[in-house]
């Protein structure tokens, strides 16, 4: 059901949520569905539901696997994976604390220079993280290093530029602060109220970037399924697999 008024948007859809596994109603009071089309039960967003569908498609036995999630959310797929996997490690980046230590129940890790041993994980998950790293080459290389053969990095990232070339949006100064090369842009951060600076506007050439810098083979999955509450802007899920 869609209702349009002069200053009011409302969209409602009955369906099944892949995150909380319930018959629910998906609702949005904003036409930007990516951040507002929420599950009435678990508050998950479309990209989180899409991520869960892709994980279960490629790794139906994910509950038995060793999983690293970088910068997990406090809802949706992150909660489902945490609650159902006995080998789940969640990390955040606390730059002023020692790497590899536990801070507030999260392991402290710099995605660009991790402390994990080689071939530690079957799956690495990140949700809207790779547009915030300053050195994506290093991050993708580190993710590949920590994946077991046959494992995969499964992640969401807004493909803003689509068929245009990816663009560097910000660099880091000597104090760790962003130097924006384009209009300043910030997204929410689950552990920092100041948010995270956008450092990259990715295009579909991210597939070639990942291959050339990590040797991972990447496919892009696009799901549009209203029954599952998966409809929004920039809804792609990427699967970067490490050869066996």
DAMO-V980155 format. One record per residue. N is the residue number from 1. BURIAL is + if it has 9 or more other ideal C-beta (glycine too) atoms within 8 Angstrom, else -. Layout:
n=[N N]
burial=[BURIAL BURIAL]
//
This chain:
n=[1 2 3 4 5 6 7 8 9 10 11 12 13 14 15 16 17 18 19 20 21 22 23 24 25 26 27 28 29 30 31 32 33 34 35 36 37 38 39 40 41 42 43 44 45 46 47 48 49 50 51 52 53 54 55 56 57 58 59 60 61 62 63 64 65 66 67 68 69 70 71 72 73 74 75 76 77 78 79 80 81 82 83 84 85 86 87 88 89 90 91 92 93 94 95 96 97 98 99 100 101 102 103 104 105 106 107 108 109 110 111 112 113 114 115 116 117 118 119 120 121 122 123 124 125 126 127 128 129 130 131 132 133 134 135 136 137 138 139 140 141 142 143 144 145 146 147 148 149 150 151 152 153 154 155 156 157 158 159 160 161 162 163 164 165 166 167 168 169 170 171 172 173 174 175 176 177 178 179 180 181 182 183 184 185 186 187 188 189 190 191 192 193 194 195 196 197 198 199 200 201 202 203 204 205 206 207 208 209 210 211 212 213 214 215 216 217 218 219 220 221 222 223 224 225 226 227 228 229 230 231 232 233 234 235 236 237 238 239 240 241 242 243 244]
burial=[- - - - - - - - + + + - + - + + + + + + - - - + - + + + - - - - + + - + + + + - - + - + + + + + + + + + + + + + - - + - - + - - + + + + + + + + + - + + + + + + + + - - + - - + + + + + + - - - - - + - - - + - - + + + + - + + - + - - - - + + + + + + + + + + + + + + + - - + - + + + + + + + + + + + - - + + + + + + + - + + + - - - - + + - + + + - - - - - - + - + - + - - + - + - + + - - - - + + + + + + + + + + + + + - + + + - + + - + - + - + + - + - + + - + + + + + - + + + + + + + + + - -]
//
